[in-house]
């Protein structure tokens, strides 16, 4: 049994009915469905033979709605990535957290604080790596491998 709020792609509904369905999908936060239905409404409006100014206005309105839904989809995706990054940070998984924040920054390049977070994570990774090298250098010293210890200490500093 098919959900009555879902319109099949082969439906011959006019742009007004499709726009209403897309608006309903948007109201229910079914963003992908809303985007797809707005696209179909645009196709339906462009297939009409009329070239009136009201049809151009309808087309412009549908394009704006589709763009807003596209933006919402990006925001939702970025929010999810940021939440994953926060969970990874709380576990100390800096490389994983960095990957999530980089993806979010790619989706939302206008959010400058993501770049700051990525830089801070890079610093944490660098410090973590340096700390690990110092531990390895101390182990090398205890084993009498002084040259290896010296190299590890130097690479931890630089």
Secondary structure, 3 states (H helix, E strand, C coil): CCCCCCCCCCCCCCHHHHHHHHHHHHHCCCHHHHHHHHHHHHHHHHCCCCCCHHHHHHHHHHHHHHHHHHHHHHHHHHHHHHHHHHHHHHHCCHHHHHHHHHHHHHHCCCCCHHHHHHHHHHHHHHHHHHHHHHHHHHHHHHCCCHHHHHHHHHHHHC
